[in-house]
Amino acid sequence: MSYQTLYRKYRPSDLDDVSGQSAIVKIIKNSLKLNRISHAYLFCGPRGTGKTTMARILAKNINCLNLQDGIACGKCKNCISILNGNCPDIIELDAASNNGVDEIREIKNKVSLVPTELKYKVYVIDEVHMLSSGAFNALLKTLEEPPEHVIFILATTDVHKVPVTIISRCQCLDFHRVREDDIIHRLRYICESENIKIDDEILKSIANLSDGGFRDAIGMLDKLVSYSDQKITLDDFEELNGIVSIEKKKEFLSLVENGEINKIIEFIDFIYNCGKDLVIFSQDLMVLCRNMIINYYSYENTDCDIEFLLSFVEKMDEIAIALKESNNLRIIFETKILSFIYQRNKKSYNTTLKNVSSESENNTDSEQIKYDTNVQNTMKMTDDNIDVDSHMTSQKKEKSFDSNSESAESQIDTHADTNFSERNSIIINNCFYSASKDKLLHIKNSWNLLNDYALDNKYGAAACYLSDATIRASGSHEIIITFDYESVVSRGFQFNTQIEQLLFKIFGEEYHVAYLTNEEWEIEKNKYIENKNNGINYQYLDLNSSFKQKESVNKNLNEDNTALPDNSIVDDAIKLFGENMVSVNE
């Protein structure tokens, strides 16, 4: 007899053998016991969770001649005929390869014929979402009023692509991802039955990698059995599935935290040349960080840098999305990791610079006091230029060390982009001016339409970004959304063009978006309430003309932008920071 794969050999044949879908098993059992069988079922859920298996069990049970408490006997002629797979009254159709109108019309023509052997003729249509629109239309009437001897069982992994007219004619049962414990229990049973030597640690790793799918988990076990003729080891599992060991993942995390760029490139070279999967590696890094974060908050573990872990998880989520959309996995992975290190070092440098400036205030040396005074005055002038409420243009800040310092001269750019801060302020103002509860409800109710663009080449990143947002308010053409972290908010400014284009595609009208953290939203909301209580009304501001006015003001400056007032403080500032750094309000 030819070899039979494990997932086919150990496929459940009755309801009591089904694991991980207890609610659905109960519904089917009760329907059979009470003889309340629907004329059409729709089984929907992720791949490998038991939809097709349950369809076959249901087809067998409704035709069993000795049904007891909803369970088929497995011994009558009907059960044996169905189990052997040679019963003409059980018709299985794969809609992925038979998705045309002709196939459905053939069903429609034969549906009135009575069963040859069984009580019910059962049509099982797998991956039903793959049917064409014409095929769905051909199926509608038959599905609504089939003959009494016909039952339809439809299965799909993507219920959103099934027309609502089809869904409304079926009894829908949602199959969820199977819990890891249920998968491990089933794998252990198979290993004991097949005398497979394997540790529970590997079974847990298989269950984790299978993402809640029984078929994928059993398939991985089958592959491991073929790979190793002795006891299956963790090394076998990692080698076969392109997985990096936990020790290596911790090593990489440490390299990124310490910013050791050369070693990071060597590490990526190593795992890439070993055939490791960068997508799985990215996901595993997120899981590792997640476990460390939970450990930090649960057990007050102070050995890890929690800010690094939180920001790194965000970056890895961004990388995982980018990898799925790219053909150049290694280049994307390397460049985004290096970008993360650069931004982190830049932030760390600015923090150190502020600390040094703060410490210098306590220096009693007279020259140092003069130096500090000039720095403080210059920084104050610069801060005035980035006041959100004043709607001034953004400034590019550059700082260089004193040329008399013993250390080598270096320079770093810090970009305070207030264009979006000013834009945020105007949008928030206009949103409060024209705020509408009906508009807000409309936006919220339609927000899930973003899912249709999650895999779109142009709008995928914007759609994924918006799906994590909390919608706070909506005006006539404005939306305020919030996030937990400032780093996520700033990412919205980068995607703003795609975001506003995507909103136009979804809602058919132009919307401007303001991006805030949850804390910033509370401040804006309380300020709005206070203003309303004090009788202060908001006035509508023209977003485009506000920026045009700013541009005309900038054009009135000298072309070389060096016309500064004769002031000793300014002169000192120019010596310290250079002419390109200093800007003074007239």
Helices and strands as residue ranges (DSSP letters): H 6-9, G 15-17, H 22-33, E 40-44, H 51-63, H 77-83, E 90-94, H 101-110, E 121-126, G 128-130, H 133-144, E 150-156, G 159-161, H 164-167, E 171-174, H 180-194, H 200-209, H 214-227, H 234-241, H 246-258, H 261-273, H 278-299, H 306-324, H 329-360, H 366-385, G 388-390, E 395-400, E 411-416, H 419-433, H 437-446, G 447-453, H 460-467, E 470-474, E 478-483, H 486-494, H 496-507, E 512-517, H 518-533, H 543-555, H 568-577
